[in-house]
Amino acid sequence: VQLVESGGGLVQPGGSLRLSCAASGFTFRIYSMRWYRQAPGKERELVAGITSGGGSTNYADSVKGRFIISRDNFANMVYLKMNALKPEDTAVYYCCAIERGYWGQGTQVTVSS
């Protein structure tokens, strides 16, 4: 089983990034997926979730209206499009298949001028 995140980096406030998570080794299409993040000195928090078929999504209040979660069940991928980024979005971002307890290694997102 692997979940491999990519797409993180350094971006200026107001900028955008798209995170990707490639899944393998399990039946991706039948599980809901989530993105979490953890900032230095803070607990890991849920950012966004998407159901197995992609028909329903949910977001943390802090990112609602700025972030969009999506998935491609043919490609076994889940994405997080992040717009209007703020310095407080700086964190390591993780994708996970929460029902199976599978987590990726994370990708660093830094929002700074």
Sine and cosine of phi, psi and omega as CSV:
sin_phi,cos_phi,sin_psi,cos_psi,sin_omega,cos_omega
0.00,0.00,0.74,-0.67,0.06,-1.00
-0.63,-0.78,0.65,-0.76,0.23,-0.97
-0.80,-0.60,0.88,-0.48,-0.09,-1.00
-0.84,-0.54,0.92,-0.39,0.01,-1.00
-1.00,0.05,0.48,-0.88,0.09,-1.00
-0.46,-0.89,0.19,-0.98,0.08,-1.00
0.98,-0.21,-0.07,1.00,0.03,-1.00
-0.96,0.28,0.11,-0.99,0.02,-1.00
0.33,-0.94,-0.24,-0.97,0.01,-1.00
-0.99,-0.16,0.77,-0.64,-0.02,-1.00
-0.63,-0.77,0.51,-0.86,0.03,-1.00
-0.98,0.20,0.43,-0.90,0.09,-1.00
-0.81,0.59,0.68,-0.74,-0.06,-1.00
1.00,0.00,-0.18,0.98,-0.02,-1.00
-0.99,0.15,-0.06,-1.00,-0.05,-1.00
-0.75,-0.67,0.45,-0.89,0.14,-0.99
-0.58,-0.81,0.44,-0.90,0.17,-0.99
-0.84,-0.54,0.88,-0.47,0.08,-1.00
-1.00,0.02,0.58,-0.82,0.07,-1.00
-0.83,-0.55,0.49,-0.87,0.07,-1.00
-0.69,-0.73,0.89,-0.46,0.02,-1.00
-0.99,-0.11,0.82,-0.57,-0.04,-1.00
-0.95,-0.31,0.59,-0.81,0.06,-1.00
-0.43,-0.90,0.39,-0.92,0.10,-1.00
1.00,0.02,0.03,1.00,0.09,-1.00
-0.49,-0.87,0.18,-0.98,-0.08,-1.00
-0.99,0.14,0.99,0.14,-0.14,-0.99
-0.79,0.62,-0.67,0.74,-0.20,-0.98
-0.92,0.39,-0.25,0.97,-0.06,-1.00
-0.98,-0.18,0.04,1.00,-0.05,-1.00
-0.89,-0.45,0.63,-0.78,0.19,-0.98
-0.93,0.38,0.40,-0.92,-0.02,-1.00
-0.76,-0.65,0.47,-0.89,-0.01,-1.00
-0.68,-0.73,0.42,-0.91,0.22,-0.98
-0.92,-0.39,0.75,-0.66,0.13,-0.99
-0.88,-0.47,0.24,-0.97,0.14,-0.99
-0.60,-0.80,0.42,-0.91,0.04,-1.00
-0.65,-0.76,0.88,-0.47,0.05,-1.00
-1.00,-0.03,0.39,-0.92,0.00,-1.00
-0.82,0.57,0.78,-0.62,0.04,-1.00
0.98,0.22,0.09,1.00,-0.02,-1.00
-0.85,-0.52,0.30,-0.95,0.04,-1.00
-0.98,0.21,0.40,-0.92,0.07,-1.00
-0.92,0.40,0.69,-0.72,-0.03,-1.00
-0.78,-0.62,0.51,-0.86,0.05,-1.00
-0.96,0.28,0.75,-0.66,0.02,-1.00
-0.98,-0.20,-0.76,0.64,-0.06,-1.00
-0.36,-0.93,0.43,-0.90,0.05,-1.00
-0.65,-0.76,0.39,-0.92,0.01,-1.00
-0.58,-0.81,0.66,-0.75,0.00,-1.00
-0.96,0.29,0.16,-0.99,-0.13,-0.99
-0.85,0.52,-0.66,0.76,0.00,-1.00
-1.00,0.03,-0.09,1.00,0.01,-1.00
1.00,0.10,0.09,1.00,-0.10,-1.00
-0.98,0.18,-0.25,0.97,-0.02,-1.00
-0.66,-0.75,0.67,-0.74,0.01,-1.00
-0.74,-0.67,0.36,-0.93,0.10,-0.99
-0.58,-0.82,0.43,-0.90,-0.11,-0.99
-0.65,-0.76,0.50,-0.87,0.20,-0.98
-0.91,0.42,0.55,-0.84,0.00,-1.00
-0.84,0.55,-0.55,0.84,-0.08,-1.00
-0.93,0.36,-0.30,0.95,-0.03,-1.00
-0.87,-0.49,-0.08,1.00,-0.05,-1.00
-0.86,0.51,0.74,-0.67,-0.02,-1.00
1.00,0.03,-0.21,0.98,0.01,-1.00
-0.91,-0.42,-0.56,0.83,-0.05,-1.00
-0.96,-0.29,0.52,-0.85,0.06,-1.00
-0.72,-0.69,0.83,-0.56,0.09,-1.00
-0.99,-0.14,0.62,-0.79,0.04,-1.00
-0.50,-0.87,0.19,-0.98,0.01,-1.00
-0.53,-0.85,0.38,-0.93,0.08,-1.00
-0.78,-0.63,0.97,-0.23,-0.07,-1.00
-0.96,0.26,-0.26,0.97,0.09,-1.00
-0.98,0.20,-0.56,0.83,-0.03,-1.00
-0.99,-0.14,-0.04,1.00,-0.05,-1.00
0.83,0.56,0.76,0.65,-0.04,-1.00
-0.79,-0.61,0.55,-0.84,0.18,-0.98
-0.78,-0.62,0.58,-0.81,-0.13,-0.99
-0.80,-0.60,0.40,-0.92,0.16,-0.99
-0.69,-0.72,0.95,-0.30,0.07,-1.00
-1.00,0.02,0.83,-0.56,-0.08,-1.00
-0.89,-0.45,0.88,-0.47,0.00,-1.00
-0.90,-0.43,0.28,-0.96,0.05,-1.00
0.74,0.67,0.75,0.66,-0.09,-1.00
-0.90,0.43,0.57,-0.82,-0.01,-1.00
-0.86,-0.51,0.40,-0.92,0.05,-1.00
-0.82,0.58,-0.54,0.84,0.00,-1.00
-0.96,0.29,-0.10,1.00,0.13,-0.99
-0.99,0.13,-0.11,0.99,0.02,-1.00
-0.88,0.48,0.82,-0.57,-0.07,-1.00
-0.02,-1.00,0.17,-0.99,0.24,-0.97
-1.00,0.01,0.77,-0.63,-0.05,-1.00
-0.96,-0.27,0.73,-0.68,-0.04,-1.00
-0.84,-0.54,0.65,-0.76,0.21,-0.98
-0.98,-0.18,0.46,-0.89,0.00,-1.00
-0.45,-0.89,0.50,-0.87,0.19,-0.98
-0.98,-0.19,1.00,0.03,-0.23,-0.97
-0.89,0.46,-0.54,0.84,-0.03,-1.00
-0.93,0.37,-0.38,0.92,0.02,-1.00
-0.96,-0.28,-0.13,0.99,-0.03,-1.00
0.95,0.30,0.44,0.90,0.01,-1.00
-1.00,-0.07,0.75,-0.67,0.00,-1.00
-0.76,-0.65,0.55,-0.84,0.16,-0.99
-0.99,0.11,-0.01,-1.00,-0.03,-1.00
-1.00,0.06,-0.26,0.97,0.07,-1.00
0.99,-0.12,0.40,-0.92,0.08,-1.00
-0.70,-0.71,0.70,-0.71,-0.09,-1.00
-0.99,0.14,0.74,-0.67,0.14,-0.99
-0.87,-0.49,0.83,-0.56,0.03,-1.00
-0.84,-0.55,0.83,-0.56,0.00,-1.00
-0.93,-0.37,0.94,-0.34,-0.09,-1.00
-0.36,-0.93,0.52,-0.85,0.08,-1.00
-1.00,-0.06,0.00,0.00,0.00,0.00
